[in-house]
Amino acid sequence: MNIYNYNHLFYFYVAAKLNGVTVAAKHLRTSQSSLSTQIKTLESQLGRPLFKKVGRKVELTDFGKEVFHYCRRSFEVFDEMFDQINKKKTSMGVRITIGVSFDIEKPFITDILSQVSKQFSKDQRPLLNLISLPSANLMQLLKVGEVDLLLTTHPVADPQLDIVDQFDFPVKLFIKNGSPGYSKNMKAEEVLRNTDLPFVLPSALHSLRSEIDKYFIRKKVNPVCVFESNVISSVIRAATDGAGATILPEIYLSRELRSEKFHAVDNKPLWKHRMSLLSTRQGLDEGRKIFASKLAEQLTHLSQKSSENN
């Protein structure tokens, strides 16, 4: 039996997946010096270096790539074992952890996950765990296997991640009926240029706010923002209460739009807001792959339905 410390192997595995000791140390909640020491101990036991310095970056040596391959296989087996244990405990289907970028409206994604879950029989229904964090944090969790799928609105350009599917949702300007200076026949640009209506908007932490600001620059307008929040539901509530006009994906306001007191200014979308469903390059096991497919189908259906209505 070998005498290797499995903690050292796991720390090396995380550092390799995250392409660096600094990022890995933050993820593992340990100091960089401690992590470096443990990796050096492993290298000493193995008798060969695992990492090499290329410019300012650290990359795996050929030997390191070989060790990483075996580590990945080993820890994936452990994940599978715990999934099976959880499955037996709950008499449910596979356990799936889904990362959702914090700037995606939570009631929106909760409704979708509920609809997808109902497509499974009770004994095969997956045990869903939803995590909401900034996209950058969730991408790191996805890489180390702590998240199975990630839904994000941020651009994706990472060779370790795979785009399962992408979805575009129309963005419109919404307003409460009876707002000062507004009449029903006005178009979005008319509202921006010919009224003094204040706006309630997502905060600068959201990728959507960046899109909104770019739209204002293109149209050469600078409306007054009287309320902003990193919680989309707060923005929706402020808008429906009449605090100001707002600009959001139409899909986020399906419930509010059933009321005749609140509506889109015109049918033409200002642009389309993109969401991406991600997994790792290693792919998914069969149970998670089936769930990902059903989730992608549901999001595609909503995206197409939203586009057809415009």
C-alpha positions in Angstrom: 0.0 0.0 0.0 1.4 3.5 -0.9 2.2 6.1 1.8 1.1 9.2 -0.1 -1.0 11.8 1.7 -4.3 12.0 -0.1 -4.7 15.6 1.1 -1.6 16.5 -0.8 -3.0 14.8 -3.9 -6.3 16.7 -3.6 -4.5 20.1 -3.1 -2.4 19.4 -6.2 -5.6 18.4 -8.1 -7.3 21.7 -7.2 -4.3 23.8 -8.0 -4.0 22.1 -11.4 -7.7 22.6 -12.2 -7.6 26.2 -11.2 -4.3 26.9 -13.0 -2.5 28.3 -10.0 -1.6 28.0 -6.4 -2.9 31.5 -5.4 -6.5 30.9 -6.7 -6.4 27.3 -5.3 -5.4 28.6 -1.8 -8.3 31.0 -1.8 -10.7 28.3 -2.8 -9.4 25.8 -0.2 -9.3 28.5 2.4 -5.7 28.0 3.3 -2.5 30.1 2.9 -0.6 30.1 -0.3 2.6 29.2 1.5 0.9 26.2 3.2 -0.5 25.0 -0.1 2.9 25.4 -1.9 4.6 23.5 0.9 2.2 20.6 0.6 2.6 20.4 -3.2 6.4 20.5 -2.8 6.2 17.6 -0.3 4.2 15.6 -2.9 6.8 16.5 -5.6 9.5 15.3 -3.2 7.7 12.0 -2.6 7.1 11.5 -6.3 10.7 12.4 -7.2 9.7 14.7 -10.1 8.3 18.3 -10.4 4.6 18.7 -11.1 4.6 22.3 -12.1 6.9 24.5 -14.3 7.1 28.3 -14.6 6.3 29.6 -18.1 6.8 33.4 -18.1 4.6 34.7 -15.3 2.3 31.6 -15.4 2.6 28.2 -13.8 1.8 25.2 -15.9 1.8 21.4 -15.4 4.9 19.5 -16.5 4.3 16.4 -18.7 4.6 14.3 -15.5 2.2 16.6 -13.7 -0.4 16.1 -16.5 -0.1 12.4 -16.0 -0.5 12.6 -12.2 -3.5 15.0 -12.7 -5.1 12.5 -15.0 -5.1 9.8 -12.3 -6.2 12.3 -9.6 -9.1 13.4 -11.7 -10.3 9.8 -12.2 -9.9 9.1 -8.5 -11.8 12.1 -7.2 -14.6 11.6 -9.8 -15.0 8.1 -8.4 -15.3 9.6 -4.9 -18.0 12.1 -6.2 -19.9 9.2 -7.8 -19.7 7.2 -4.5 -21.2 10.1 -2.5 -23.9 10.7 -5.1 -24.9 7.1 -4.8 -24.9 7.3 -1.0 -27.1 10.4 -1.1 -29.4 8.7 -3.6 -29.9 5.7 -1.3 -30.5 8.0 1.7 -33.1 10.1 0.0 -34.6 7.4 -2.4 -34.4 10.1 -5.0 -32.5 10.5 -8.3 -29.1 12.0 -8.8 -27.9 15.0 -6.7 -27.3 18.0 -9.0 -25.7 21.2 -7.9 -26.6 24.2 -10.1 -24.7 27.4 -9.9 -26.8 30.5 -11.0 -25.1 33.8 -11.4 -26.4 36.2 -8.7 -27.6 38.7 -11.4 -30.2 36.2 -12.8 -33.7 36.7 -11.3 -34.2 34.0 -8.7 -38.0 33.5 -9.1 -37.4 33.1 -12.9 -34.9 30.3 -12.5 -36.8 28.7 -9.6 -39.9 28.4 -11.7 -37.9 26.8 -14.5 -36.1 24.3 -12.3 -39.5 23.4 -10.8 -40.9 22.7 -14.3 -37.9 20.6 -15.2 -38.0 18.6 -12.0 -41.7 17.7 -12.6 -40.7 16.0 -15.8 -39.1 13.2 -13.7 -41.0 10.5 -11.9 -41.0 10.9 -8.1 -38.5 8.1 -7.5 -36.1 9.5 -10.2 -36.6 13.2 -9.4 -33.1 14.8 -8.9 -32.1 16.3 -5.6 -31.3 19.9 -6.7 -28.9 22.2 -4.8 -29.0 25.8 -6.0 -26.0 28.1 -5.4 -26.1 31.8 -6.2 -22.7 33.7 -6.4 -20.9 36.0 -8.8 -20.1 34.2 -12.1 -16.3 34.2 -11.5 -16.7 32.3 -8.2 -19.1 29.8 -9.7 -16.8 29.1 -12.6 -14.1 28.1 -10.2 -16.5 25.8 -8.3 -17.5 24.3 -11.7 -13.9 23.6 -12.5 -13.3 21.7 -9.3 -16.5 19.7 -9.5 -18.4 21.4 -6.7 -21.0 22.7 -9.2 -22.3 20.4 -12.0 -24.0 23.1 -14.2 -23.7 26.9 -14.3 -26.2 29.4 -15.7 -24.5 32.7 -16.3 -25.0 36.0 -18.2 -21.3 36.7 -18.5 -19.2 36.0 -21.6 -17.5 32.6 -21.6 -13.9 32.1 -22.9 -12.4 29.3 -20.8 -10.9 26.2 -22.4 -11.8 24.2 -19.3 -15.6 24.9 -19.7 -18.1 23.7 -22.2 -21.2 25.7 -23.4 -24.1 23.3 -23.2 -26.4 25.8 -24.8 -27.1 29.6 -25.0 -30.4 31.5 -24.8 -31.4 35.0 -25.8 -34.2 36.9 -24.0 -35.7 40.2 -25.3 -35.0 43.3 -23.2 -37.7 46.1 -23.1 -38.5 49.3 -21.4 -41.3 48.9 -18.9 -43.5 51.6 -17.3 -46.5 52.0 -15.0 -49.6 53.4 -16.7 -50.4 56.9 -15.8 -46.7 57.9 -15.3 -46.2 61.7 -15.8 -45.5 62.7 -19.4 -46.2 59.3 -20.8 -48.9 58.2 -23.3 -49.6 54.7 -24.6 -48.6 55.4 -28.2 -45.0 56.5 -27.3 -42.0 54.4 -28.4 -39.0 53.6 -26.2 -36.8 56.3 -27.7 -39.6 58.9 -27.3 -39.9 58.1 -23.6 -36.1 58.5 -23.2 -35.9 61.8 -25.2 -39.2 63.5 -24.5 -40.0 62.8 -20.9 -38.3 63.4 -17.6 -39.2 60.0 -16.2 -36.8 58.7 -13.6 -35.4 55.1 -13.9 -35.0 52.2 -11.5 -32.3 49.9 -12.6 -30.0 46.9 -11.7 -26.8 48.0 -10.0 -23.4 48.2 -11.6 -22.7 44.7 -10.3 -24.9 43.2 -13.0 -23.9 42.5 -16.5 -27.3 43.7 -17.5 -26.5 47.2 -16.2 -23.5 47.4 -18.4 -25.7 46.6 -21.4 -28.2 49.3 -20.3 -25.5 51.9 -19.9 -24.1 51.1 -23.4 -27.7 51.4 -24.8 -28.0 54.9 -23.2 -24.7 55.9 -24.7 -25.7 54.7 -28.2 -28.9 56.7 -27.9 -27.1 59.7 -26.5 -29.4 60.0 -23.5 -28.6 60.2 -19.8 -31.8 59.6 -17.8 -31.9 60.1 -14.0 -31.6 56.9 -12.0 -33.5 57.3 -8.6 -33.1 53.7 -7.4 -30.7 50.8 -8.1 -30.3 47.4 -6.6 -28.3 44.2 -7.1 -31.6 42.3 -6.3 -33.7 42.3 -9.5 -36.9 41.6 -7.6 -36.4 44.9 -5.8 -36.0 46.7 -9.1 -39.2 45.1 -10.3 -41.1 46.1 -7.2 -39.9 49.7 -7.4 -41.0 49.9 -11.0 -44.5 48.4 -10.5 -45.0 50.7 -7.5 -44.4 53.7 -9.9 -41.0 54.8 -8.7 -39.8 55.0 -12.3 -39.4 53.2 -15.6 -37.1 50.2 -15.9 -35.3 48.2 -18.5 -35.2 44.4 -18.0 -35.6 41.1 -19.8 -39.3 40.6 -20.5 -39.2 37.1 -19.1 -38.5 38.4 -15.6 -41.8 40.3 -15.5 -44.3 37.7 -16.7 -46.3 37.9 -13.5 -46.4 41.7 -13.3 -47.3 42.0 -17.0 -50.6 40.2 -16.4 -51.7 43.4 -14.7 -53.0 46.2 -17.0 -51.3 48.7 -14.7 -47.8 47.9 -15.9 -46.6 47.1 -19.4 -43.8 47.2 -22.1 -43.6 50.6 -23.8 -43.6 49.0 -27.3 -43.3 45.5 -28.7 -39.9 46.0 -30.3 -37.1 44.7 -28.0 -34.2 47.1 -27.4 -31.7 44.1 -27.6 -31.5 40.5 -26.4 -29.9 39.5 -23.1 -27.9 36.3 -23.4 -27.6 33.4 -20.8 -25.3 30.5 -21.1 -25.6 27.0 -19.6 -22.1 25.6 -18.8 -20.5 22.3 -17.8 -16.9 21.3 -17.7 -15.0 19.8 -20.7 -15.0 16.5 -18.9 -18.7 16.4 -19.5 -21.5 15.0 -17.4 -22.6 11.5 -16.3 -25.8 10.1 -17.8 -28.1 11.4 -15.0 -26.8 14.9 -15.0 -26.7 14.9 -18.8 -30.4 14.1 -19.0 -31.2 16.9 -16.6 -29.0 19.4 -18.4 -30.8 18.5 -21.7 -34.2 19.0 -20.2 -33.1 22.3 -18.6 -31.7 23.5 -21.9 -35.0 22.5 -23.7 -37.1 24.5 -21.2 -34.9 27.6 -21.5 -34.9 27.3 -25.3 -38.7 27.1 -25.3 -39.0 30.2 -23.2 -36.4 32.1 -25.3 -38.2 31.2 -28.6 -41.6 32.0 -27.1 -40.4 35.4 -25.9 -38.9 36.1 -29.4 -42.1 35.0 -31.2 -44.1 37.5 -29.2 -42.1 40.4 -30.5 
